[in-house]
Amino acid sequence: MQPRDTPYMSNEALASDPGGIQLDPVRLRRIAPDLFGLGGLLPGRVLSKKVLEAHLWNGDSRADVVLGRSPLLVAAYSDEFDAVVVLRFDQRLVDAHVEQGDRLLTVNTYRRGASVARDIAQGPYSSHAYANFHPVIADFVAADRLRVERRKAAIAEPEWARAWQLGQQHLATRPGAFRDGTPHRSGEPA
Protein backbone atom coordinates (compact mmCIF):
# COMPACT_ATOMS: atom_id res chain seq x y z
CA MET A 1 0.00 0.00 0.00
CA GLN A 2 1.64 3.20 -1.16
CA PRO A 3 1.12 6.45 0.75
CA ARG A 4 -0.17 9.38 -1.25
CA ASP A 5 1.56 12.72 -1.05
CA THR A 6 -1.21 15.31 -1.16
CA PRO A 7 -1.40 19.05 -0.52
CA TYR A 8 -3.31 18.10 2.66
CA MET A 9 -0.92 15.55 4.13
CA SER A 10 2.71 14.76 3.43
CA ASN A 11 3.84 11.16 3.09
CA GLU A 12 7.14 12.04 4.80
CA ALA A 13 5.86 10.84 8.18
CA LEU A 14 4.83 7.36 7.15
CA ALA A 15 2.36 5.46 9.30
CA SER A 16 3.46 2.04 10.52
CA ASP A 17 0.12 0.63 9.32
CA PRO A 18 -1.41 3.08 6.81
CA GLY A 19 -5.16 2.83 6.38
CA GLY A 20 -5.24 2.79 2.58
CA ILE A 21 -8.97 3.44 2.87
CA GLN A 22 -11.13 5.46 0.49
CA LEU A 23 -13.74 7.83 1.89
CA ASP A 24 -17.38 7.17 0.95
CA PRO A 25 -19.07 10.57 0.51
CA VAL A 26 -22.55 9.07 1.03
CA ARG A 27 -21.56 7.58 4.40
CA LEU A 28 -19.71 10.77 5.35
CA ARG A 29 -22.83 12.82 4.54
CA ARG A 30 -24.84 10.67 6.96
CA ILE A 31 -22.44 11.09 9.87
CA ALA A 32 -21.35 14.69 9.11
CA PRO A 33 -24.25 16.39 7.28
CA ASP A 34 -22.82 19.87 8.01
CA LEU A 35 -20.01 19.16 5.51
CA PHE A 36 -22.59 19.05 2.70
CA GLY A 37 -25.38 21.15 1.21
CA LEU A 38 -24.86 24.89 0.77
CA GLY A 39 -22.70 25.04 3.91
CA GLY A 40 -20.54 22.29 2.43
CA LEU A 41 -19.43 24.68 -0.30
CA LEU A 42 -17.64 26.90 2.21
CA PRO A 43 -13.86 26.68 1.71
CA GLY A 44 -13.21 25.27 5.20
CA ARG A 45 -15.71 22.46 4.71
CA VAL A 46 -14.41 21.56 1.25
CA LEU A 47 -10.94 21.43 2.78
CA SER A 48 -12.22 19.23 5.66
CA LYS A 49 -13.44 16.61 3.17
CA LYS A 50 -10.12 16.60 1.31
CA VAL A 51 -8.18 16.32 4.57
CA LEU A 52 -10.38 13.38 5.62
CA GLU A 53 -9.65 11.63 2.30
CA ALA A 54 -5.89 11.97 2.89
CA HIS A 55 -6.32 11.04 6.57
CA LEU A 56 -8.00 7.70 5.78
CA TRP A 57 -5.47 6.82 3.10
CA ASN A 58 -2.23 7.82 4.86
CA GLY A 59 -3.13 7.71 8.56
CA ASP A 60 -2.12 4.99 11.02
CA SER A 61 -4.78 2.26 11.37
CA ARG A 62 -5.26 0.83 14.85
CA ALA A 63 -7.73 -1.03 17.07
CA ASP A 64 -10.95 0.60 18.19
CA VAL A 65 -13.63 -1.03 20.36
CA VAL A 66 -17.25 -0.23 21.13
CA LEU A 67 -17.62 0.54 24.84
CA GLY A 68 -21.38 1.11 24.87
CA ARG A 69 -24.41 1.78 22.69
CA SER A 70 -26.46 4.29 24.66
CA PRO A 71 -24.73 6.61 24.14
CA LEU A 72 -22.56 5.12 21.40
CA LEU A 73 -19.02 5.29 22.79
CA VAL A 74 -15.89 3.90 21.16
CA ALA A 75 -12.30 3.73 22.42
CA ALA A 76 -9.84 4.68 19.67
CA TYR A 77 -6.36 3.31 20.43
CA SER A 78 -3.05 4.92 19.50
CA ASP A 79 0.17 2.95 19.80
CA GLU A 80 2.11 6.24 19.66
CA PHE A 81 0.52 7.23 23.00
CA ASP A 82 -0.29 3.73 24.29
CA ALA A 83 -3.62 5.35 25.10
CA VAL A 84 -7.19 5.76 23.93
CA VAL A 85 -9.51 8.66 23.46
CA VAL A 86 -13.20 7.94 23.82
CA LEU A 87 -15.45 9.18 21.03
CA ARG A 88 -19.18 9.75 21.38
CA PHE A 89 -21.47 9.37 18.37
CA ASP A 90 -25.09 10.15 17.70
CA GLN A 91 -26.34 6.61 17.00
CA ARG A 92 -28.92 7.98 14.54
CA LEU A 93 -26.13 9.26 12.28
CA VAL A 94 -24.12 6.04 12.16
CA ASP A 95 -25.18 3.58 9.45
CA ALA A 96 -23.44 0.59 11.03
CA HIS A 97 -25.12 -1.60 13.64
CA VAL A 98 -22.67 -2.09 16.48
CA GLU A 99 -22.76 -3.76 19.88
CA GLN A 100 -20.66 -3.37 23.00
CA GLY A 101 -17.34 -5.16 22.47
CA ASP A 102 -17.44 -4.95 18.67
CA ARG A 103 -14.13 -4.29 16.97
CA LEU A 104 -13.79 -1.27 14.71
CA LEU A 105 -10.86 0.38 12.95
CA THR A 106 -9.57 3.83 13.79
CA VAL A 107 -7.28 5.70 11.41
CA ASN A 108 -5.16 8.20 13.33
CA THR A 109 -3.07 11.18 12.38
CA TYR A 110 -0.79 12.91 14.86
CA ARG A 111 0.04 16.45 15.87
CA ARG A 112 3.15 17.72 17.60
CA GLY A 113 2.93 20.38 20.28
CA ALA A 114 4.13 21.64 23.62
CA SER A 115 1.74 19.69 25.85
CA VAL A 116 -0.29 16.51 25.51
CA ALA A 117 -4.06 16.87 24.97
CA ARG A 118 -5.91 16.89 28.30
CA ASP A 119 -7.97 13.78 27.51
CA ILE A 120 -4.97 11.55 26.70
CA ALA A 121 -3.39 9.56 29.54
CA GLN A 122 -0.15 8.30 28.00
CA GLY A 123 0.70 4.71 28.79
CA PRO A 124 4.07 3.17 29.61
CA TYR A 125 4.78 2.38 25.95
CA SER A 126 4.14 5.91 24.66
CA SER A 127 6.67 7.27 22.17
CA HIS A 128 6.27 10.76 23.72
CA ALA A 129 6.64 12.15 20.18
CA TYR A 130 3.26 13.86 19.81
CA ALA A 131 0.79 16.10 21.64
CA ASN A 132 -2.50 14.85 20.18
CA PHE A 133 -4.05 12.43 17.74
CA HIS A 134 -7.06 12.67 15.46
CA PRO A 135 -8.98 9.38 15.22
CA VAL A 136 -11.46 8.69 12.42
CA ILE A 137 -13.53 5.51 12.66
CA ALA A 138 -13.13 3.88 9.25
CA ASP A 139 -16.07 1.50 9.72
CA PHE A 140 -18.44 4.49 9.63
CA VAL A 141 -17.07 6.32 6.55
CA ALA A 142 -15.13 3.83 4.39
CA ALA A 143 -16.05 3.05 0.79
CA ASP A 144 -14.14 -0.27 0.84
CA ARG A 145 -15.47 -2.25 3.79
CA LEU A 146 -13.44 -5.30 2.75
CA ARG A 147 -10.21 -3.28 3.15
CA VAL A 148 -11.37 -2.28 6.66
CA GLU A 149 -12.08 -5.91 7.58
CA ARG A 150 -8.70 -7.08 6.21
CA ARG A 151 -6.88 -4.44 8.23
CA LYS A 152 -8.80 -5.35 11.40
CA ALA A 153 -7.88 -9.02 10.88
CA ALA A 154 -4.19 -8.03 10.78
CA ILE A 155 -4.27 -6.32 14.19
CA ALA A 156 -2.76 -8.50 16.93
CA GLU A 157 -4.98 -9.70 19.77
CA PRO A 158 -3.00 -7.84 22.49
CA GLU A 159 -3.79 -4.50 20.81
CA TRP A 160 -7.54 -5.25 20.88
CA ALA A 161 -7.27 -6.22 24.55
CA ARG A 162 -5.30 -3.07 25.33
CA ALA A 163 -7.89 -0.85 23.60
CA TRP A 164 -10.70 -2.46 25.62
CA GLN A 165 -8.76 -2.24 28.91
CA LEU A 166 -7.83 1.41 28.41
CA GLY A 167 -11.37 2.24 27.29
CA GLN A 168 -12.84 0.74 30.46
CA GLN A 169 -10.23 2.59 32.52
CA HIS A 170 -11.16 5.86 30.81
CA LEU A 171 -14.87 5.34 31.56
CA ALA A 172 -14.08 4.69 35.24
CA THR A 173 -11.63 7.56 35.76
CA ARG A 174 -12.91 10.20 33.31
CA PRO A 175 -16.68 9.82 33.06
CA GLY A 176 -18.10 12.29 30.59
CA ALA A 177 -14.74 13.11 28.97
CA PHE A 178 -15.77 12.15 25.45
CA ARG A 179 -14.72 13.68 22.15
CA ASP A 180 -17.26 14.40 19.44
CA GLY A 181 -16.87 11.39 17.13
CA THR A 182 -17.81 13.34 14.00
CA PRO A 183 -14.80 12.74 11.69
CA HIS A 184 -13.84 16.39 11.19
CA ARG A 185 -14.16 17.14 14.94
CA SER A 186 -12.71 14.04 16.61
CA GLY A 187 -9.23 15.56 16.85
CA GLU A 188 -10.48 18.17 19.35
CA PRO A 189 -9.77 17.15 22.98
CA ALA A 190 -12.70 16.58 25.36
Summary of the structure (lengths in Angstrom):
residues: 190
radius of gyration: 15.3
end to end distance: 32.9
largest distance: 46.3
contacts: 619
relative contact order: 0.21
helix: 33%
strand: 24%
